[in-house]
């Protein structure tokens, strides 16, 4: 008897032992996945090897372990710069972790979902998922701070791509505060702030943050990971003629082995040589860079630099050839941004349509609940009245029957009235349906109007291209920089205006800033007066109000009024490069 009891006890405890072993094995797999995740930051090849070893073990584990491994695989592909063909796998992982309480899993899933949409050029969705990752990290006390920093960095890059410089600066400043807290990549994020201020034409703060970034990198001993930052810093210092700092940066960059030099090293070096009038060296490095770079933005900057250098040498044939490539790169950037605008418009339309449908469903449910509550209350009232009537009028049976008939008649009338109200409600529902149809027609008309607007924008873009091409073919275009320099000399009192000076200035501005004059005219419903138009042009080339007063031979108060009016009309266009 004792042996039988022992047998049954062992039989009952065996599944418990297996479950404990399974749980222990699953925890070991989770620990191994997390170790491989962290290894991606230091040794990507070793991380790939460890992930391949884990693949077979993970296949028979729980859904949570498999999804953790899938997220690790997405991270490895992202680190290896493998562009996904679709967002399906990342979307499956994100959907799984979206409802989980673990903030780190949700943060990582949102971040790599945004990375996939970024690689697929779907920037609006990428921005949304990176913002979700930042929100999870901000609200959680146990977030992955490195992914938090990466999310802010990606938002900075995407806002730069969309020319949203204010949001770019805001996110870059948040990145600096987070980097100060974590102590990681502070020099990198300080340089992001400098770039943002440079895009907003704030030269002083740009140089200040360049200096701060340089000091932080100097304290860390100039590690090779900051090579890209140093190259970017070199270009900024060369742009604003801080050549004593450029020499120091060149020494540190030249000390790096060629295989560890950043991708933007050749471009920064070419900009430096162009700025110091070493045109042949600049052309050499621009050509070397354009043969290596794959991004549209990189080809655009290199083509623009080669065009400027050949123009400076007087080789107008080569300048025209590189100008043609510049416009091809510009077309790619414009078409990409047009795609983003179309995608955002489509997303907004779908969002509003879904919101209307959801609102209609909510209203229908509320009406159903209201009718149900009223019906239940009416039924309860009837039952209570019948019970009370039965007990209190028991002795007067006949009168009770008559009273019941009267009450039943009233209730029938009430039911009839309710039926009529329900009919009215049905009519209201039909009216709401017709209103919904009208709203859909209005949305379709708005969509057609949006398409017409996009076609008009394309036509304007073609006109701007033609104007720019004509400006490049004219003699005034060849001397655009000289004309602007001439007006600066006039502002300093070193030269005097000529009869055709204003006309030459217009051509120079249209050459350097294609589409600027058309954009200014588009802000007004009538033709601009010449004094105000001249004031806008002088502000565009960087003259101060006192210098403008000297050029236009006008009173300083009058010039101030014109400057204020110009800022109201086209303040953002004056800062547009």
NORVEN-V247446 format. One record per helix or strand of 3 or more residues. SS is the DSSP state (h for helix, s for strand). FROM is the first residue (numbers start at 1). TO is the last residue. If there is no record, write none. Layout:
ss:SS from:FROM to:TO
ss:SS from:FROM to:TO
This chain:
ss:h from:2 to:39
ss:h from:44 to:59
ss:h from:63 to:79
ss:h from:88 to:98
ss:h from:103 to:119
ss:h from:123 to:139
ss:h from:145 to:161
ss:h from:165 to:182
ss:h from:186 to:199
ss:h from:203 to:219
ss:h from:224 to:239
ss:h from:243 to:255
ss:h from:258 to:260
ss:h from:265 to:275
ss:h from:279 to:292
ss:h from:296 to:313
ss:h from:316 to:392
ss:h from:397 to:473
ss:h from:475 to:478
ss:h from:480 to:491
ss:h from:501 to:512
ss:h from:516 to:522
ss:h from:530 to:540
ss:h from:545 to:552
ss:h from:556 to:574
